[in-house]
Amino acid sequence: KLFRFGLLRTGTNQPHNSQVLRNAEDMAGAPMEVDMNHVPNLPGYGYRRKQKFNGRPQTFQMVNGVRVEQKEGVTFERPKLVKIQKAQDTRRHGVTGKSITTTEFIDHHEGATETQHPAWDALDRHVLRFFGWFQEAVVESNLENYRVRHCVVMYYLEDDTCQVTEKKQDNSGIPQGQLIRRHRFPAPDGGYLSWQDLSIGNTLNVYGREIMVCDCDAFTREFYEHQGIEQQAGEPLAMDAFMEMTAKGGSSLGIPKTAEKQYREVQMGGGHVNADMQQFLEFDRKVCRFYAVLDDVLLPQFERRPFILLFFLADDTVEIREQYPLNSGRDSFPIFFRRNKLARGTVELHGPLDPPRKKDAFVRPEDFAVGFPIQLLGYTFFVYDADEFTREFYEKELGTPLDPRVDVRLPNRAVPKPPTPKYTGYGSWEDSLGSVNCLMPKPPKRDMVKLFEKDGMILRFTAQYHNPKAEDQGRIFVVNYHLWDDTVSIHEPPQRNLGIMTGRYLEKGVHVNQMTGNLFHPDDLRPGAIIKVYNREFEIIDMDEYTRKHIELGGVTRTYDLTAVLEKIREGMRQQYPLVRDVFRKFDGDKDGVITRKEFHEALLKWGFQPTDEEVMILMKHFDTRKDGQISFNEFCDALLDEDYTTKMLHTKPPLNQVYDANYADRAQARMSERAETEKVRAAVRAIGEVLYKQSRKFFKLFKEFPHMTHEENVTCDQIHEALLNVGHDFDPEDVKRCVLHVLPGVDPQQVPYVAFLKAMVTSFHDLSASR
């Protein structure tokens, strides 16, 4: 409020009243605007305040005889009104006119055909219905990866709300019925969903769930046509695996028979007729075995992989095993396809909900034939052989004998060997060749056996220049060939009045004969031959007597006085050790209690003698008093030691019989072969025993391998070798046979009870010591 007022103050410092009046008069001409809300509530300063309007607003009104709430904020929108066809006036006015209160009545709505009406009344029970589906992921089931659910989308025209429902199914296990309650759905671009946003073929995105709209009912289609919008033709609803399986069953009563249903019935103890019981009783433990190969062309290098195809006659199942060659580089997983029924043709994935296949769809024995390929698991296997039981079964049961074995071995691949580069002349020949054979060259090893046998043997040849110059006429050279290391040296003997410095001409070493391009050989140094060393040509003239005997007789043999050799050996053995037992153990290499011909020969070589085989037999016969072809410890002591007391004066040992006995040589050879075979038996039993005794897993694997090979309790030695090969151990077939005959004496190698064999191997492991 705006007021004019003057300020009256009292006090000692205040001006006179007359002055105040004058000031008030001066201020009267200039009005002042003051906000009375800031005036303190004191007596004399109050005024009548204008009260606010506290009346209740009228929100309900009558529109066409219907109460309507028109207050904004209740529904956050203004009341929705729709235009409808105006009803015809049925009242009767007579001759008095339409009104008797006024002299003249004017009807403002006369001639109007439409009128407004509330939407909740005009569009009550007007619903647009659409049919659709959405896909739902299934992550914790091995029966299906996704699930399709059919739903109904209903749009209520009276308040623009929507609702999504799904038809309930008995024992579905998932919540069905009302999926999304009735309310206004938010639109993707803001605001709310309207009926213009719904159409067939579009995707409705509601709270992250995408519903594919496929069809609508007749009322909805007529409503859109009335609004000028044409809906598309309806599309079929999507189906999942379960729905397709249900649709295949048609109108048959009950749940269709599936492998899953059959398994559950048997698991719960339900009655199931075993139609294949007779087949199981007749053909149990009877297996047809086929040998096949697979040409693997997917690798950069062609490979032919061997397989074994096992067909179990008891239940018509198939198992495929791969045979890994030695050093194949593949992981040791011999089961290529685990025992199961195998369908013909291409590989198709079937789940537990799929109906079981018919019996004719699986592989039968008639599908296998030797010499023909067969399609299994998408691979082409070529069957080249079958075992004896399979051939007998096909001939007697099926009446179709199998063809003979087909050779599928590939020719050995010849690996080209690069030529050896020429000798450069730097270093020795062995050193240069070591750099060619390996990346990290090692120092060459000497042949100690050759050094021991041919040490000091030198072949000497006389030579001269080939086509010499005038000043080289008459020069003579001596070419020395050392047999123990195949080296060559040349020296020039001194000659009177030659005028040339003689002596060493070519240092000892491994040299190349330039005439042949290879290292020197004794055959290159025959008289009349021409050799070329470092571009110098020599002609061989003659050789010495030792060289001639060596070439003509195949080597110069040394002759020994066997009596002196015997005494030297006897005296040397006495001085070797104080006890004869230690001397005997030194020469008994395999520690079997006897000295064989080979061990006796090695003993003579250790003493520096190089006797012939006849001389070895003569000396060994002197030690072997029983003449059984081997020297025992007692015989060794009798020949080496003197008697404790004698009954004769100057008693000596019997003289050496220097006559060669061929029969005794045969007995010694037989004893040596017998001892070698005994050592092989020990090694074989020990090696196979370590696999079965120390590795218990391999023991149980073999128990499973033998039933896969045969249905009988006996196996052959070849099958034992094959079983050991399948578990990862490659033994010589002869060693397997030696092992079987050792632990099961007198058993037939073609009829070996594998249970008794495995038990005997485990129980007799500690009977043979690792070393003696």
C-alpha positions in Angstrom: 0.0 0.0 0.0 1.1 3.5 -0.7 0.6 6.2 2.1 1.6 9.8 2.8 2.9 10.3 6.3 5.2 12.5 8.4 7.7 11.4 11.0 7.2 12.9 14.5 10.1 12.5 16.9 10.6 13.8 20.5 13.7 14.4 22.5 16.3 17.0 23.4 18.0 17.0 20.1 14.8 17.2 18.1 13.9 20.4 16.3 10.9 22.6 17.2 7.4 21.5 16.4 6.9 24.4 14.0 10.0 23.3 12.1 8.6 19.8 12.0 5.4 21.1 10.6 7.1 23.1 8.0 9.1 20.1 6.9 5.9 18.0 6.9 4.3 20.6 4.6 7.3 20.5 2.3 7.1 16.7 2.1 3.4 16.8 1.5 4.1 17.9 -2.1 6.3 14.8 -2.7 4.5 11.5 -2.0 6.7 8.5 -0.9 6.2 4.8 -1.7 6.6 2.5 1.3 6.1 -1.2 1.6 3.9 -1.7 4.7 5.1 -5.3 5.1 8.3 -4.0 6.6 6.5 -1.7 9.1 6.8 -3.2 12.6 3.6 -4.5 14.1 3.3 -1.8 16.8 0.3 0.1 18.0 -0.5 3.0 15.7 1.3 1.4 12.8 -1.2 -1.3 11.9 -3.5 -1.6 8.9 -6.1 -4.0 7.7 -4.4 -6.8 5.7 -6.2 -8.4 2.7 -6.9 -12.0 3.4 -6.1 -14.7 0.9 -8.9 -16.7 -0.8 -9.3 -20.0 1.0 -12.2 -21.4 -0.9 -12.1 -24.8 -2.5 -11.9 -24.8 -6.3 -14.6 -26.6 -8.2 -12.8 -29.5 -10.1 -15.8 -31.6 -11.0 -18.1 -30.3 -13.7 -20.8 -31.8 -15.8 -20.0 -32.3 -19.5 -22.8 -33.7 -21.5 -24.3 -35.1 -18.3 -21.1 -36.8 -17.2 -19.0 -35.7 -14.2 -15.4 -34.9 -15.3 -12.4 -34.0 -13.1 -10.8 -31.1 -14.9 -8.0 -30.4 -12.4 -4.6 -30.5 -14.0 -2.0 -32.6 -12.2 -4.2 -35.5 -11.2 -3.3 -37.3 -14.4 -0.5 -34.9 -15.3 -2.4 -34.1 -18.4 -5.6 -32.4 -19.3 -8.7 -34.5 -19.5 -8.8 -36.5 -22.7 -11.9 -35.7 -24.7 -12.8 -37.4 -28.0 -15.3 -36.4 -30.6 -18.3 -38.7 -31.1 -21.4 -38.6 -33.2 -24.1 -36.4 -31.6 -27.1 -38.3 -30.5 -30.4 -37.2 -32.0 -32.7 -35.1 -29.7 -35.8 -37.2 -28.9 -37.6 -34.7 -26.7 -41.1 -33.4 -27.7 -41.7 -29.6 -27.5 -45.1 -29.3 -29.0 -46.5 -25.9 -30.1 -45.1 -23.9 -27.2 -41.6 -24.0 -28.6 -38.4 -25.3 -27.2 -38.5 -23.0 -24.1 -41.3 -21.3 -22.2 -39.0 -19.0 -20.1 -37.9 -16.8 -22.9 -39.8 -15.3 -25.7 -37.2 -16.3 -28.2 -35.0 -19.5 -27.8 -31.7 -19.8 -29.8 -30.1 -23.2 -30.0 -26.3 -22.7 -30.6 -25.6 -26.4 -31.2 -28.3 -26.8 -33.8 -26.9 -28.3 -36.9 -23.8 -29.8 -35.2 -23.2 -33.6 -35.8 -20.3 -34.2 -33.4 -19.8 -33.6 -29.8 -17.0 -34.1 -27.2 -17.1 -36.9 -24.7 -14.6 -38.2 -22.1 -12.2 -40.8 -23.5 -12.7 -43.2 -20.5 -16.4 -43.3 -21.3 -16.4 -43.1 -25.1 -13.5 -45.6 -25.6 -14.4 -47.9 -22.7 -13.4 -51.5 -23.4 -11.9 -50.5 -26.8 -8.6 -52.5 -26.9 -6.1 -53.0 -29.7 -4.6 -56.5 -29.6 -1.3 -57.5 -31.3 0.4 -60.9 -31.4 4.2 -61.2 -31.1 7.1 -63.1 -29.8 10.5 -62.5 -28.1 13.6 -64.6 -27.7 15.0 -65.5 -24.3 18.5 -66.9 -23.8 18.9 -70.2 -21.8 22.4 -70.5 -20.3 22.1 -73.4 -17.8 20.6 -76.1 -19.9 22.2 -78.6 -22.4 18.9 -79.1 -24.1 18.5 -75.7 -25.7 20.4 -72.5 -26.2 17.4 -70.2 -26.5 13.7 -70.2 -26.0 10.9 -68.4 -28.0 8.0 -67.1 -26.0 4.7 -66.0 -27.7 2.9 -63.0 -26.1 0.0 -60.7 -26.6 0.4 -56.9 -26.6 -2.9 -55.0 -25.6 -3.3 -51.3 -26.1 -6.2 -49.6 -24.2 -7.5 -46.6 -26.1 -9.3 -45.1 -23.1 -6.1 -44.1 -21.2 -3.3 -45.0 -23.7 -2.0 -47.8 -21.4 -0.5 -51.1 -22.5 -0.2 -54.6 -21.1 1.8 -57.7 -22.2 0.5 -61.2 -21.4 1.5 -64.7 -22.2 -0.7 -67.8 -22.4 0.0 -70.2 -19.5 1.2 -73.7 -20.1 0.9 -76.6 -17.7 4.2 -77.7 -16.1 6.2 -75.2 -18.1 8.4 -74.3 -15.2 8.6 -70.6 -16.1 6.5 -67.7 -14.8 3.7 -66.9 -17.4 0.5 -64.9 -17.5 1.0 -61.2 -17.1 4.5 -60.3 -18.1 4.2 -56.5 -17.9 1.4 -54.9 -15.9 -0.9 -52.3 -17.4 0.5 -48.8 -17.5 1.8 -46.3 -20.0 4.8 -47.6 -21.8 7.7 -45.1 -22.4 8.5 -44.4 -26.0 12.1 -44.8 -27.3 12.4 -41.1 -28.3 10.8 -39.8 -25.1 7.2 -39.4 -24.0 4.8 -42.3 -24.0 3.8 -45.0 -26.5 0.8 -44.2 -28.7 -1.3 -46.4 -30.9 0.4 -44.8 -34.0 3.7 -46.5 -32.9 2.3 -50.1 -33.1 2.4 -51.8 -36.5 2.9 -55.3 -37.8 6.5 -56.1 -38.7 8.1 -53.6 -36.3 9.9 -54.3 -33.1 8.5 -53.1 -29.8 11.3 -52.3 -27.3 10.0 -52.3 -23.8 12.4 -52.2 -20.8 15.2 -53.8 -22.8 13.0 -56.6 -24.2 12.4 -56.6 -27.9 9.0 -58.0 -29.0 8.6 -58.8 -32.6 5.0 -57.8 -33.7 3.7 -60.4 -36.2 -0.1 -60.1 -36.4 -3.3 -58.4 -34.9 -7.0 -59.2 -34.5 -9.8 -58.1 -36.8 -11.0 -55.2 -34.6 -7.5 -53.8 -34.5 -7.1 -54.1 -38.2 -10.5 -52.4 -38.8 -9.6 -49.6 -36.3 -6.4 -48.7 -38.2 -8.3 -48.8 -41.6 -10.8 -46.4 -40.1 -7.9 -44.1 -39.1 -6.4 -44.3 -42.7 -3.5 -46.6 -41.8 -3.2 -50.0 -43.6 -1.6 -52.8 -41.5 0.6 -55.4 -43.2 -0.4 -59.1 -43.6 0.2 -61.3 -40.6 3.5 -63.3 -40.3 3.8 -66.7 -38.6 5.2 -66.8 -35.1 8.8 -68.1 -34.6 9.3 -71.6 -33.2 12.1 -73.1 -31.1 13.3 -76.7 -30.8 10.7 -77.7 -28.2 7.9 -76.2 -30.2 9.0 -77.9 -33.4 9.2 -81.2 -31.6 5.7 -80.7 -30.2 4.4 -79.8 -33.6 5.9 -82.9 -35.2 4.0 -85.1 -32.8 0.7 -83.8 -34.3 -2.4 -84.8 -32.5 -1.0 -88.1 -31.0 -1.9 -88.7 -27.5 0.7 -88.5 -24.8 4.3 -87.1 -24.9 6.3 -88.4 -27.9 9.0 -91.0 -27.2 12.5 -89.5 -27.0 15.8 -90.8 -25.8 15.6 -88.5 -22.8 12.2 -89.8 -21.8 13.3 -93.4 -22.2 16.4 -92.7 -20.1 14.3 -91.1 -17.3 11.8 -93.9 -17.3 14.6 -96.5 -16.9 16.3 -94.4 -14.2 13.1 -94.2 -12.2 12.5 -97.9 -12.5 9.8 -97.8 -15.1 9.0 -100.8 -17.3 11.0 -100.8 -20.5 11.0 -103.8 -22.9 14.5 -104.6 -24.0 14.0 -105.7 -27.6 17.7 -106.4 -28.1 18.2 -108.8 -25.3 18.4 -111.8 -27.6 21.1 -110.1 -29.7 23.1 -109.3 -26.6 22.9 -112.9 -25.3 24.1 -114.3 -28.7 26.8 -111.9 -29.6 28.1 -110.7 -26.2 32.0 -110.1 -26.3 32.0 -110.7 -30.0 33.7 -107.9 -31.9 34.5 -107.5 -35.6 37.9 -105.8 -36.1 38.8 -104.0 -39.3 42.0 -102.3 -40.2 41.7 -99.1 -42.1 43.8 -96.0 -43.1 42.8 -92.4 -43.4 44.6 -90.2 -46.0 45.0 -86.8 -44.2 45.3 -84.2 -46.9 44.5 -81.2 -44.7 48.1 -81.1 -43.4 50.8 -79.4 -45.4 52.5 -82.8 -45.7 50.5 -85.8 -46.8 50.1 -88.4 -44.1 48.4 -91.8 -44.1 47.1 -92.5 -40.6 46.3 -96.1 -39.5 43.1 -96.9 -37.6 41.2 -99.9 -36.1 37.5 -100.1 -36.6 35.7 -102.1 -33.9 32.1 -103.2 -34.5 30.5 -104.7 -31.4 27.9 -107.2 -32.4 26.1 -107.2 -29.0 24.6 -103.7 -29.5 25.7 -102.6 -33.0 28.0 -99.9 -31.6 31.2 -98.7 -33.2 34.6 -97.7 -31.7 37.4 -96.1 -33.7 41.0 -96.4 -32.4 44.0 -94.7 -33.9 47.4 -96.5 -34.1 50.1 -93.9 -33.5 53.4 -94.8 -35.3 56.6 -94.3 -33.4 57.7 -90.6 -33.2 54.5 -89.5 -35.0 54.4 -86.2 -33.0 50.7 -86.6 -32.1 49.3 -86.7 -28.6 48.7 -90.2 -27.3 44.9 -90.3 -27.4 44.1 -93.6 -29.1 40.3 -93.3 -28.8 39.3 -91.5 -32.0 35.6 -92.2 -31.5 34.3 -93.6 -28.2 32.0 -96.6 -28.4 28.6 -95.5 -29.5 26.1 -96.0 -32.2 27.2 -94.4 -35.4 24.8 -93.0 -38.1 25.4 -93.3 -41.8 26.0 -90.3 -44.0 26.8 -86.8 -42.9 27.2 -85.8 -39.3 24.1 -84.3 -37.8 23.8 -82.9 -34.2 20.8 -84.4 -32.3 19.9 -83.5 -28.8 18.0 -85.4 -26.1 14.7 -83.7 -27.2 14.9 -85.0 -30.7 13.1 -88.2 -31.6 15.3 -91.3 -31.7 16.5 -92.4 -35.1 15.4 -95.6 -36.7 17.6 -98.7 -36.5 18.2 -98.6 -40.3 19.9 -95.2 -40.0 22.9 -96.6 -38.1 25.9 -98.5 -39.4 25.5 -102.2 -39.9 28.0 -105.0 -40.5 27.0 -105.1 -44.1 28.4 -101.7 -44.6 32.0 -102.9 -44.0 34.0 -104.6 -46.7 37.8 -105.2 -47.2 39.1 -103.2 -50.1 36.3 -100.5 -50.1 36.1 -97.1 -48.5 33.5 -96.3 -45.8 32.2 -92.8 -44.8 32.2 -92.4 -41.0 32.0 -89.1 -39.0 32.6 -87.1 -42.2 35.9 -89.0 -42.9 36.7 -91.5 -45.6 38.3 -94.7 -44.2 39.7 -97.3 -46.5 39.4 -100.8 -45.0 42.3 -102.9 -46.1 42.2 -105.9 -43.7 40.2 -107.8 -41.0 41.1 -110.3 -38.3 40.4 -114.0 -38.4 37.2 -113.9 -36.3 35.7 -111.1 -38.5 36.4 -113.1 -41.7 34.9 -116.2 -40.2 31.8 -114.3 -39.0 31.2 -112.8 -42.4 31.6 -116.1 -44.2 29.4 -118.2 -41.9 26.8 -115.7 -40.6 26.4 -113.2 -43.5 27.5 -115.5 -46.3 29.8 -112.9 -47.9 33.5 -113.8 -47.5 35.8 -110.8 -47.3 38.5 -110.1 -49.8 42.2 -110.7 -49.0 44.4 -108.1 -47.5 45.2 -105.0 -49.5 48.8 -103.5 -49.3 48.4 -99.9 -48.3 52.0 -99.2 -47.4 53.5 -96.1 -48.9 56.9 -96.4 -50.5 59.8 -95.2 -48.4 60.4 -91.6 -49.0 63.9 -91.0 -50.2 65.4 -88.0 -48.4 67.9 -86.4 -50.7 71.3 -86.1 -49.0 73.3 -83.0 -50.0 76.7 -83.7 -51.4 79.7 -83.4 -49.1 81.6 -80.2 -49.8 85.1 -80.4 -51.0 87.9 -80.4 -48.4 89.2 -76.9 -48.1 92.6 -77.9 -46.7 92.2 -76.0 -43.4 92.6 -78.3 -40.4 92.2 -82.0 -40.6 89.7 -83.9 -42.6 87.7 -85.0 -39.5 87.5 -81.5 -38.2 86.2 -80.0 -41.4 83.7 -82.8 -41.8 82.4 -82.2 -38.2 81.3 -78.7 -39.3 79.3 -80.3 -42.1 77.6 -83.0 -40.1 76.4 -80.8 -37.1 75.9 -77.2 -36.1 78.0 -77.6 -33.0 81.1 -79.5 -34.2 82.7 -81.9 -31.7 86.3 -83.1 -31.7 86.7 -86.3 -33.8 86.8 -89.5 -31.8 89.5 -92.0 -32.4 88.7 -95.6 -33.2 90.3 -97.2 -30.2 89.5 -100.8 -31.4 91.2 -100.1 -34.7 94.1 -98.5 -32.9 94.5 -101.5 -30.6 94.4 -104.0 -33.5 96.5 -102.1 -36.1 98.8 -100.0 -34.0 102.3 -99.8 -35.5 101.1 -101.3 -38.9 102.5 -99.2 -41.7 102.4 -100.0 -45.4 105.5 -98.6 -47.3 105.6 -98.0 -51.0 108.4 -96.7 -53.3 107.4 -93.9 -55.7 108.9 -91.4 -58.1 107.6 -88.3 -60.0 105.3 -89.0 -62.9 106.6 -87.1 -65.9 109.4 -85.5 -63.9 111.4 -82.5 -65.0 115.1 -83.0 -65.9 116.4 -81.9 -62.5 113.9 -84.3 -60.8 115.1 -87.4 -62.6 116.2 -90.1 -60.2 114.4 -88.8 -57.1 112.9 -91.6 -55.0 110.2 -91.2 -52.4 108.7 -93.5 -49.8 104.9 -93.3 -49.3 103.8 -94.5 -45.8 100.2 -95.5 -45.1 99.3 -95.9 -41.4 96.6 -98.4 -41.0 95.3 -97.4 -37.6 94.3 -93.9 -38.5 94.3 -94.0 -42.4 97.0 -91.2 -42.6 99.6 -90.8 -45.3 103.1 -89.4 -45.1 105.9 -89.1 -47.7 109.6 -88.7 -47.1 112.6 -88.7 -49.4 115.5 -90.9 -48.3 119.0 -89.3 -48.7 121.0 -90.0 -51.9 124.6 -89.3 -52.5 125.5 -86.3 -54.7 121.7 -85.5 -55.2 122.1 -81.8 -54.5 118.6 -81.5 -53.1 117.6 -81.2 -49.4 116.0 -84.6 -48.6 113.9 -85.7 -45.6 110.2 -85.1 -44.8 108.3 -84.3 -48.0 104.6 -84.5 -46.8 103.6 -84.4 -43.2 101.6 -87.2 -41.7 97.9 -86.5 -42.0 94.6 -87.3 -43.7 95.1 -86.3 -47.3 92.9 -86.5 -50.5 94.0 -88.4 -53.6 93.3 -85.8 -56.3 93.1 -88.5 -58.9 90.0 -90.1 -57.3 88.7 -87.2 -55.2 88.5 -89.3 -52.1 90.8 -90.1 -49.1 93.7 -92.4 -49.6 93.0 -96.1 -49.5 95.5 -98.9 -49.6 94.1 -100.0 -53.0 95.2 -96.6 -54.4 98.9 -97.4 -53.7 99.4 -100.6 -55.7 102.5 -100.7 -57.9 101.9 -99.0 -61.2 99.2 -96.7 -59.8 99.5 -92.9 -60.1 98.5 -90.7 -57.1 98.3 -86.9 -56.9 98.8 -84.9 -53.7 98.8 -81.1 -53.7 99.1 -81.0 -57.5 102.1 -83.4 -57.4 101.8 -86.6 -59.3 103.6 -89.7 -58.1 104.0 -93.2 -59.7 104.1 -96.2 -57.3 107.1 -98.4 -58.2 107.4 -101.1 -55.6 106.5 -102.1 -52.0 108.3 -103.8 -49.1 107.9 -107.4 -48.1 105.7 -106.7 -45.1 103.3 -104.7 -47.3 103.2 -107.4 -49.9 102.3 -110.1 -47.3 99.6 -107.8 -45.9 98.0 -107.2 -49.2 98.3 -110.8 -50.5 97.4 -112.6 -47.3 94.8 -110.1 -46.0 96.9 -109.0 -43.1 100.0 -110.2 -41.4 99.2 -112.5 -38.5 101.3 -112.8 -35.4 102.4 -116.2 -34.1 102.6 -116.8 -30.4 104.2 -119.5 -28.3 101.0 -120.6 -26.6 102.8 -122.2 -23.7 104.6 -118.9 -22.9 101.4 -117.0 -23.3 99.7 -119.3 -20.8 102.4 -118.9 -18.3 102.4 -115.1 -18.7 98.7 -114.9 -18.2 98.9 -117.2 -15.2 101.6 -115.1 -13.6 99.9 -111.8 -14.5 96.6 -112.9 -13.0 98.4 -113.9 -9.7 99.9 -110.4 -9.5 96.6 -108.6 -10.4 94.7 -109.2 -7.1 95.6 -111.0 -3.9 92.4 -113.1 -4.2 91.5 -115.3 -7.1 87.8 -114.3 -6.6 88.6 -110.7 -7.5 90.5 -111.8 -10.6 87.6 -114.0 -11.8 85.1 -111.2 -11.2 87.2 -108.8 -13.3 87.0 -111.1 -16.4 83.4 -112.2 -15.8 81.8 -109.2 -17.5 78.1 -110.1 -17.1 78.6 -111.5 -13.5 76.9 -114.8 -14.3 79.5 -117.0 -12.6 81.2 -118.4 -15.8 83.6 -117.1 -18.4 82.5 -117.5 -22.0 84.6 -117.5 -25.1 84.0 -113.8 -25.7 85.0 -112.9 -22.2 88.1 -115.0 -22.4 89.1 -113.4 -25.7 88.7 -109.9 -24.2 90.9 -111.0 -21.3 93.7 -112.0 -23.7 93.3 -108.6 -25.5 93.7 -106.8 -22.2 97.1 -108.5 -21.7 98.2 -107.2 -25.1 97.8 -110.4 -27.1 96.0 -110.6 -30.4 95.4 -114.3 -30.9 93.3 -115.9 -33.6 90.1 -117.8 -32.8 91.9 -121.1 -33.0 94.5 -120.0 -30.5 91.7 -118.7 -28.2 90.0 -122.1 -28.3 93.2 -123.9 -27.5 93.9 -121.8 -24.4 90.3 -121.8 -23.2 90.2 -125.6 -23.5 93.2 -125.8 -21.2 91.2 -123.9 -18.5 88.0 -125.8 -19.1 88.6 -129.2 -17.6 85.0 -130.4 -18.0 85.0 -129.4 -21.7 81.4 -127.9 -21.5 82.3 -124.7 -23.5 82.7 -122.3 -20.5 85.0 -121.8 -17.6 83.6 -122.0 -14.1 85.1 -120.5 -10.9 86.5 -123.9 -9.7 88.1 -124.6 -13.1 89.6 -121.1 -13.1 91.1 -121.7 -9.7 92.5 -125.1 -10.6 94.2 -123.7 -13.7 95.5 -120.6 -12.0 96.6 -121.8 -8.5 99.0 -124.5 -7.6 97.9 -127.5 -5.6 98.1 -127.2 -1.8 100.0 -130.5 -1.4 101.3 -133.0 -3.9 102.1 -136.7 -3.7 104.9 -136.5 -6.2 108.2 -134.7 -6.3 108.5 -131.7 -8.6 104.9 -132.1 -9.7 103.9 -129.7 -12.5 100.6 -128.8 -14.1 99.6 -130.7 -17.2 101.1 -129.4 -20.5 99.1 -127.3 -23.0 97.4 -129.3 -25.7 98.0 -127.2 -28.8 95.7 -129.2 -31.1 92.5 -127.4 -32.3 89.3 -129.1 -31.4 86.3 -128.1 -33.7 83.7 -129.8 -31.5 84.8 -127.9 -28.5 84.6 -124.7 -30.5 81.0 -125.5 -31.4 80.2 -126.2 -27.7 81.8 -122.9 -26.7 79.8 -121.0 -29.3 76.5 -122.7 -28.2 77.3 -121.8 -24.5 78.0 -118.2 -25.5 74.7 -118.0 -27.5 72.8 -119.5 -24.6 74.3 -116.9 -22.2 73.5 -114.1 -24.6 69.9 -115.3 -24.8 69.7 -115.5 -21.0 70.8 -111.9 -20.7 68.2 -110.8 -23.3 65.5 -112.6 -21.3 66.6 -110.9 -18.1 66.6 -107.5 -19.8 63.1 -108.1 -21.4 61.5 -109.3 -18.2 63.0 -106.4 -16.2 61.9 -103.8 -18.8 58.3 -105.0 -19.1 58.1 -105.6 -15.4 59.0 -102.0 -14.6 56.1 -100.9 -16.8 53.5 -103.1 -15.1 54.8 -103.0 -11.5 55.9 -99.4 -11.2 53.2 -97.8 -13.3 49.9 -99.1 -11.9 47.9 -97.0 -14.4 49.4 -98.9 -17.3 48.5 -102.2 -15.6 44.8 -101.3 -15.5 44.9 -99.9 -19.0 46.2 -103.3 -20.3 43.2 -104.9 -18.5 41.0 -102.7 -20.6 42.9 -103.1 -23.8 42.7 -106.9 -24.0 38.8 -107.1 -23.9 38.8 -104.6 -26.8 41.0 -106.9 -28.9 39.3 -110.3 -28.3 36.3 -111.7 -26.5 38.3 -114.7 -25.3 40.4 -115.1 -22.2 43.6 -116.0 -24.2 45.6 -113.6 -26.3 48.7 -114.1 -28.6 52.1 -112.6 -28.1 51.5 -110.2 -31.0 48.3 -108.9 -29.3 50.3 -108.4 -26.1 52.8 -106.4 -28.1 50.1 -104.4 -29.7 48.4 -103.7 -26.4 51.7 -102.4 -25.0 52.1 -100.2 -28.0 48.6 -98.8 -27.5 49.5 -97.7 -24.0 52.7 -96.0 -25.2 55.5 -98.6 -24.9 57.2 -100.1 -27.9 58.9 -103.4 -27.2 60.5 -105.9 -29.5 58.0 -108.7 -30.3 60.8 -111.2 -29.5 61.3 -109.6 -26.1 57.6 -109.9 -25.4 57.7 -113.6 -26.3 60.8 -114.2 -24.1 59.0 -112.5 -21.2 55.9 -114.6 -21.6 57.8 -117.9 -21.7 59.8 -116.9 -18.7 56.9 -116.1 -16.3 54.6 -118.8 -17.8 56.9 -121.8 -18.6 55.4 -124.2 -21.1 52.6 -121.9 -22.3 51.6 -121.7 -25.9 52.6 -118.3 -27.3 49.4 -118.3 -29.4 47.2 -119.0 -26.3 48.4 -116.8 -23.4 45.9 -116.2 -20.5 46.4 -112.5 -20.1 45.1 -112.4 -16.5 47.6 -115.0 -15.4 50.3 -113.3 -17.4 49.7 -109.8 -15.8 49.6 -111.3 -12.3 52.8 -113.3 -12.8 54.6 -110.2 -14.1 53.7 -108.2 -11.0 54.4 -111.0 -8.5 57.8 -112.0 -10.1 59.1 -108.5 -10.5 61.6 -108.7 -7.6 62.8 -112.2 -8.5 65.3 -110.7 -11.0 67.6 -108.1 -9.6 68.3 -105.0 -11.6 72.1 -105.6 -11.6 74.3 -108.5 -10.6 
